[in-house]
Amino acid sequence: MTMQCREVRELMDAFEGDQLLVETTNDLVRHLETCAACRAELEGRRMLRTRLQSAFAGADALAPRAEFLKVVHTRLRADATSRMTRRTWLKSWGAAAAALAAAISGGLFARNAVQRSRLAALARLAAGDHQNCAIKFNLAERPIPLDEAARRYDPAFASFTTLAGPMGLPNGPAEVLDRHSCVYEGRRFAHVVFRYGGHVVSLLVTSGTESIGSSPEMLPADGSLQVASFSVARHLVFVVSDLPAQDTSRFAQAMVGPVSRRLTNA
Amino acid sequence: MSEESVWTAFEAEALPHVDRLFRLALWLERDRATAEDLVQETLTQALQSFHRFTPGTNCRAWLTTILHHLRANRRRASNRAPIETGAIEERFGQTLAFVPPVPEHLTDEEVLGALRQIPETYQEVILLCDVQEMTYKEIASALNIPIGTVMSRLHRGRELLRVALRGSAASIAPTREMP
C-alpha cells in the first residue's frame, strides 16, 4: 500500500461521514478514480454498513411485540387527549380559577407553577450576574476564588477550578477567561467565564432544590441574553450568553456531561 | 399549535420511528421489558416536549437523543457503570496492525454476532451512525461527547468489527448472547 493509499483509508470514515473539507474530498475522489484497491475498500465498507442496516432491521429477535406497539399508541393518545381535555376545561372554567384552586389544594400543578416561577427568577439573576460580573465588572461584592467559596459556602464549587471549555462545538473551541465565585442580588454562584465564537459565555452554578431536568431547557430572560438551564445533584446550572438561542442551548448541552460528573462526584 | 394538531404532527413525525427505536433499545438493554419501558418513557417525554422539536429536522435523531439521555439517567440512578468509559480509548486506542477486508458473503447472524463481540462503547456509535443514520453532530449531542471522540470511536469500532467478522475477536471481548 502506498502512503497515498494509507492516507485515503484513514480519511475514508470522515469522507463517508461528510466531514472532510472540499479540497480534501476532491483529492480523495481523484485518488479513488485511479486506485482500484481503495475503491474496493470503500465498496467493502459501504457493503458492511448496508448489511448492518438490513440485519438490524430484519432481526426477529429485536422486533417489538405488536401488543406493545398497540399499548404505546393507546397510552400516548390518552396522554394527548387528557392534555386536550384539560385545556378545554381550563378554557371553560377559567385558567386563573383552576390555578388558584390547585394552589390552595397544594397540588402538583401549583407546585410546578411555583417551581417554574422560581426558576424564571433564578434565570433572571443568572443573566444579571453575567451582565454585571462578566461584561461590566460592576458587582457590589468582589468575587472570591472558587476554593475559598468551597470552604465557606458550597464544597461543590471546588470542582469547577479545573473545568475546561466544551469541545466539538461548531464555532470552535471555548477558552476559559476567568473562574471565581460571585454574588448577585444575594445569590451566590460558581462562575466560569468563557470566550466562544467571539462572545462571552457564562456558566453559573448555584445550589437549589428546584428541578428542571438534566437536559438543558431555555428559560425566559430579559433583554437580548439567552439562558439555558439544567439541574443536577441539588444544583442549578445556567449558561448565559448573547449568542443565538440554538448556540446557547448547544453550549449548555456540551457542558451537561462535564458539569454533572463534577457535581455528582463532589 | 393546538393539542389536537400536536398529536397529529407527533403521530406523523415520531411514531414511524418506534420500530427502529425499540430495536436499538433492546440491543443496548438486552432485556425486552426494560427496552419496552425505556421506549415508552422516551415517547411520553417526546410528546410532552414536542413543541421543542423543529419540523424538518431529523426526528429519529431527536428521539434517539432523548432515549440515550433517559438511559444514562437510569444508569446513574441505579449506580450502574456509566455508558462511556474514558479507559476504552486507552485499551483499544492503538492502531491495529492489520485490518482484514470485509468478507464478501455475510449472513445477518454473522454481522450481528460480530457486532456483539466488540465493546459496547463502539457498538453504540456504530449503531447510531450506520443503523440510525445520525450525523456525527447528532451522535455527539446524544452521547454528550465531542465530535472528535465520535469519529475516533467509529474508526476504531469499525476496525474491531472487521476483525470480529474474521473470527479473530475472541481476544478482544467476551462474546455475549443476542437478546
Contacts between the chains, C-beta under 8 A, distances in Angstrom:
chain1	res1	chain2	res2	distance
A	13	B	151	6.7
A	13	B	154	5.7
A	13	B	155	5.0
A	13	B	158	6.8
A	14	B	151	6.4
A	17	B	129	7.2
A	17	B	135	7.4
A	17	B	136	5.4
A	17	B	151	7.2
A	17	B	154	7.5
A	18	B	135	7.9
A	19	B	136	6.2
A	19	B	151	6.9
A	40	B	101	7.8
A	41	B	101	7.2
A	44	B	101	5.7
A	44	B	102	3.6
A	45	B	102	6.8
A	45	B	158	7.2
A	47	B	102	6.1
A	48	B	102	4.8
A	48	B	106	7.9
A	48	B	111	7.6
A	48	B	158	7.7
A	48	B	161	7.4
A	48	B	162	7.4
A	48	B	165	7.9
A	49	B	130	4.6
A	51	B	106	5.5
A	51	B	108	7.5
A	51	B	111	5.1
A	52	B	111	5.8
A	52	B	115	7.1
A	52	B	126	7.2
A	52	B	130	5.0
A	52	B	131	5.9
A	53	B	130	6.6
A	53	B	131	5.5
A	54	B	108	6.9
A	55	B	108	3.7
A	55	B	109	7.8
A	55	B	111	4.4
A	55	B	112	5.2
A	56	B	23	6.0
A	56	B	27	7.6
A	56	B	112	7.2
A	56	B	127	7.4
A	56	B	131	4.8
A	57	B	20	7.5
A	57	B	23	7.4
A	57	B	131	7.9
A	58	B	108	6.0
A	59	B	23	7.3
A	59	B	108	6.6
A	59	B	112	6.3
A	59	B	178	7.8
A	61	B	178	5.6
A	61	B	179	6.1
A	62	B	22	7.7
A	62	B	23	4.2
A	62	B	26	5.3
A	62	B	27	6.2
A	62	B	179	6.9
A	63	B	19	7.4
A	63	B	22	7.8
A	63	B	23	7.2
A	64	B	18	6.9
A	64	B	19	6.2
A	64	B	22	4.1
A	64	B	23	7.6
A	64	B	26	7.9
A	64	B	36	7.6
A	64	B	39	7.7
A	65	B	32	7.8
A	65	B	36	7.9
A	68	B	22	7.7
A	68	B	36	5.3
A	69	B	18	6.5
A	69	B	19	7.9
A	72	B	18	6.7
A	72	B	39	7.1
A	72	B	40	5.8
A	72	B	43	6.2
A	73	B	15	7.0
A	75	B	40	7.1
A	75	B	44	7.6
A	76	B	10	7.6
A	76	B	15	7.9
A	76	B	43	5.9
A	76	B	44	6.9
A	76	B	47	5.7
A	77	B	7	7.1
A	79	B	44	6.4
A	79	B	47	6.0
A	79	B	48	7.9
A	80	B	3	6.4
A	80	B	6	7.0
A	80	B	7	4.0
A	80	B	10	7.3
A	80	B	47	6.5
A	81	B	7	7.9
A	83	B	3	5.1
A	84	B	2	8.0
A	84	B	3	4.1
A	84	B	4	6.1
A	84	B	7	7.7
A	87	B	3	5.5
A	166	B	146	7.7
A	167	B	146	3.7
A	167	B	147	7.9
A	167	B	148	6.7
A	168	B	140	5.5
A	168	B	145	7.8
A	168	B	146	3.4
A	168	B	147	4.0
A	168	B	148	6.0
A	168	B	149	7.7
A	170	B	137	7.7
A	214	B	69	6.7
A	214	B	73	5.9
A	215	B	69	5.7
A	250	B	141	7.6
A	253	B	141	6.0
A	253	B	144	7.4
A	254	B	144	7.6
A	254	B	146	7.9
A	256	B	144	5.7
A	257	B	144	3.9
A	257	B	145	7.3
A	264	B	76	7.2
